[in-house]
Amino acid sequence: MLNIVLFGPPGAGKGTQSQKLLDKYNLIHLSTGDLLRSEIAAGTALGLEAKKLMDNGLLVPDEVVIGMIENKVKEHRQAAGFIFDGFPRTVPQAQGLDKLLQDNDTEISAMIALKVDDEELTKRLLLRGQTSGRPDDQNEELIRKRVNEYNTKTKPVADYYAGQGKYFAVDGIGEIEEIFKALCQHIDALKEKQEENK
Ligand code: B4P
């Protein structure tokens, strides 16, 4: 299986690039942000709880997102692989994901990080906020809080995968197509390696 963690701060282009990668590599897209927003739209108890945190730029508890991902991985046991978008966002989530994949006889192939500076992130998210209607994209203070959550809780996840020799980074600033090409180069190299080891 080809299991990719697409990593980066809020607004780095994870969702944008995931959509393109799915089409090319026939993978299942698991975005915890999207899963949480569907819970909110459906008005579930989990959604109501998550909404309070998300609207304030804070992370949702680890056990909630790990549980959601577990259900989805089990639903798609026959998949060619997964793109994890916006997950894991903390080291305990990364550990939970490793265990879950191990229980399903697979593992993370690589984490690929999109590198974008804070000023560009703020600009992109404020722009998206003009049309997305997402409460967490509406003001600069909230966006900075999300970036701060990323810097304190999420960044260490990169070290976690670097420790396993699975961390790669690409420049997330520039044309969407160019960034996509850079991601594909890494993924094609991984696929080749998997073929050689078969
Ligand atoms: P997410 O839905 O994951 O939101 P995001 O990080 O804001 O989005 P993303 O990074 O995918 O957006 P994209 O760059 O594609 O999370 C939302 C909230 O849910 C979190 O704050 C948290 O509360 C909660 N949550 C989710 N997962 C969680 C977890 N695992 N644990 C705990 N809590 C969790 O797009 C941004 C904008 O940039 C778009 O408008 C796009 O068009 C634009 N863009 C993309 N690429 C560009 C480029 N190259 N140039 C210019 N603009 C570009």
Residues whose N, C-alpha, C, O or C-beta is under 5 A from the ligand:
A	BS01	B4P	P9 P10 G11 A12 G13 K14 G15 T16 T32 G33 D34 L53 M54 G57 L58 L59 V60 V65 D85 G86 F87 P88 R89 R124 R128 R146 G172 G174 E175 I176
